[in-house]
Amino acid sequence: MGREVRRVIPNWEHPKGDDGNYLPLFNESYREAAERWRKGLAEWEAGGRKAQREGTGNDYEYWDWDGGPPDERHYRPEWKPEEMTWFQMYETVSEGTPVTPAFATAEELVDYLVTNGTFWDQHRGVRGWTRNNAEAFVKAGWAPTLIMADGVIKTPRDMGDLKE
């Protein structure tokens, strides 16, 4: 669980539900998820999964052990890699919802984080990350939602100067 930089199509508007909240979406297409699930099912049926070899999964059906097939509603549209040229920060506590707008460049995302922080920061009344933290996060592409350091819970915004 954490936050990640996702590549999205230009001017991407993440879908919202009837309540106006963002709909959680995994960072892969439904087709990709379905192919991965079918491959896992085939491995299971052939007895090739680690749990089966160790004897811990033999009393289960694949969908009981590894979950049912993917639900198309929870996956992003199918985009070609060359179309995914913009940058957007997502939380990954759920399948994934945006915590910043989408930007044409990584530098624009950094500038936004320095000026505004994330949607969650803004909701808490906190604005702006240090430039070093924003640059390190965008360069790494992922960070945990929080950590415990010296008995204090800290978010990426609060962690001081992050090191690579």
N, C-alpha and C positions, 0 to 999 in steps of 0.2 A: 504494500500500500504506500502511496506517496503521490508525487506529482511528476508529470513527464511533459516533455515537449513533443507534440505530435506534428507531423507534416500533414497539411490539409490542402484542399484545392483553393485557388484564389477566391477571395470574398466569401469563404465558407461561412454559412450561418447554421450553427448546430441546431437541430430540431428541438422544439419545445412541445410539451404536452398541453392538454386543454387547460391545465392549471397555471400555465405560463412558465413552469419550471423546465429546465433542460432535461431531456430524456437521456439516461445513461446509455452509452454506446461503447462496446469494445473497439479497440484499435485494429480491427481487421474486418474484411468483408464477410458476409454470411457464407458465400461460396468457399472462402478459405477455411472458415471455422467448420463448415460441414465436411469438407475434404479431410481435415485433421481428425474429426470425430469418427468418420467412416474408417480411416486408417487405424485408429485405436480399436475400433470394433473388430476389424479384421484380425489385428494382432491378438486380441482377447480370444476370439473364436479359434485361433490357431494355438492357443495356450502359451503365447510368447510374451505375455506381460510379466514384469518382475514379481508382482504380487502373486500371480499364479505359480510361478516357478518356486516361490518361497512357501507356497501353500496357504497364504493368507487370503487370497481372493477367490478360491475355488467354490465357495458357497454362494457366490453372487453372480448376477447377470451383469454384463458390462455397464448398462445404464444405471444400475444400483451402485456400482463401484465408482464410476467415473462421471456420472451425471448423464441426463438425457441428451438427445440431439439438440443442437443450437436452435435458438428462437430468433428468427430473422429480424424481429423488432429491436434486438439489442446489438446490432452490428452496423457499422458505418457503411455508406454506399460503396460500391465497387469502383475504385479509382485506379487508373494506371499510375505506376510510380512516377512517371515523368510529369503527370498532372499535379502531383502533390508538392508544390513549390513554396507554400506559405507555412508559417510557424504559429502554433497556438499552445498555450499551457493548459493541461488537463489535470484534474485530480483523479486518482485511480483507486480511491477507497471503494467506489462502486465500479461499474463497468467503465465509467469515465464520463465526466462532464467538464465543460470548459471553465477555467477560472480567469481567463483573459480573453480579449478579442483575438481574432486572427490577424497576422501581420505578414507583409510581403517579404520581410527580411528578419534575420535573427537579431540584428542591431535594433530594429524597431521594437521587437519584443523586449529586449534589454531596457531600452529607454522607457517603455511603458511600465515595466516593473520598478525601475528607479523612481519614476514620478508617482505611480499609483499603487504599486503592489498588486496583489490579486484581488478578485471580487471578494474573497473571504476577508482579506486584510481591510478592504474598504468597509465591509459590513461591520467589522470590529472597531472601525474608526481609526485604523492604523494606515498610514500612507507611506509608500516607498520603501524599497530595499536599497542597500548600499550597492553601488555600481559593481564592486568586486563580487558580491554575492549573486547579483543578477547575471553577470557575465559567466561566472563559474557554473551556475545552474544551467543556463542555456547551452553552454559548451558541453556539459556532461549529458544533458538531455533528460536527467532524472534525479530526483531527490526524495528522501522519505518525508512523509507528512509532518512527523515530529520525531524528536529524539529526547532522551532523558540524559541530562548532563549535570553532574553534581547535585542530583536530587531536584533539578528544575526541568520542566518540560519546555522545549524550545522548538520553534518552527524554523524553516529555512530562512525566513526574514530575520529571525532573532539570533541566528547562530554566529554573528560576528563575521569576520573574514574567513570564508570557507577556503580550504586548501584543496588543490587538485589531488 
